[in-house]
């Protein structure tokens, strides 16, 4: 699995991110993910934790996704919902719309249904 959107965990950025102006909204967003400060650190850490858990769950339980686990999958969704709720508060330079879409994308990648991801 290619991991592009979690630079703090995997120290990788999407190819598109390298071409974004640092003065644009998305440019500031990518900078905040690379070098978070203040409240951005907490939001980035939660984001990285959600994604890292899903990735490492799949590595630990070979060929299984957290979205297929009836107990831990529910816990992951609960944590994702709490994370999304926190995006309604202060987030610094982070773009909350991008983060919201990203979590729903990862939910699908981790084996949750489209309906589960949409209802986060």
N, C-alpha and C positions, 0 to 999 in steps of 0.2 A: 504494500500500500504506500503510495506516495503521500507524504505529509508536507503540505506547502504552507498552511495557514496558521502554524503555531510556532513562530520563531523562538519564543522564550524557552520552549521545551526542546525543540529539535534544531534550533539555530539555522532555520531555512526560511526563505521567503519565496513567495510566488514570483515567477519571472516578470509578471505585470507590475508588481510592487516596485521593482527596481527602476521602472520608467515613469513613476508618478512623481510630480513636483512636490517638494517638501513643504511648499506653501499652500498646497491644495488640501481640501478636507481629508481625502484619502492619504495624502502624503503625511499629514500630521498624525493620522491614525496609525500608519505603518511605523512611523517614528516612535509613537507611544508604545507600540508593541515591542519594538526593539530595545528601547531605553525608557521603560516606564518610570514615572515619578509620582509621588503623592498617592492619591487614590487609584491611579492607573496601575500601580503595583498590585493592589489587592484584586482588581478586576482581571488583570492579566494572569495572576496566579490561579484564580478560580477557573478561568478559561483553560489554562494549560492543564490544570488538574482534571477537568472533565474529559478533555481529549486524551490525555495520557492514560487515564484509567481505561477508557474504551480501547485504546491501542494495546495496552499491556494485558488487559483481560483476554483479548484475542490471542495474544502470544502465549499466555499462561495456559489457557484452555484451547488447545489447538483446534482450529477450524470451528470455533464457536464464537458467537458475538454476544456482547452484553445485552443486546436487545432481545435475545432469545432466552435469557435467563429470567424466569418468572419472579425471582426475589431480588436479585441485584439489579436487574433491568429497571424495576420499579424505583429502586433507590437512585439510580443514575438519572432517571426522568425527574424525580423529586428535586435532586440537586440542580439539574438543568433549569427547572422552573424557578427555583430560588435565585439562581444566577441571572436569569432573564428579568426577574422582578427587581434585582439590584441595578439593572441597567436603566431603571427609571429615576435613579438618583444621580449624584455627581459621578462623572466618569472621565473628567479631564479632556484630553485631546482625542479620546477614543470615539469612533463612530458606532453608535449603538445599533443602528440599522444593519451595519455590516456584521457586528457581533451576533445579533439575533439570527440573521440568516445563516451564519456560520454554524451555530449550535444546531439548528434544524438540519443543516447539511450533514453534520457529523452524526446526528441521531440516526439518519437514514443509513449512513455508512456503517454504523455499528449494529445494524440489524433491526432497528425499530421500523414500524410500518410508516407509510406516508401519513396516515391518520394520526398516529402517536406523535410524530414530529410536528405536524401542523397544529396539534392541540397543546403544545408546550406553552 
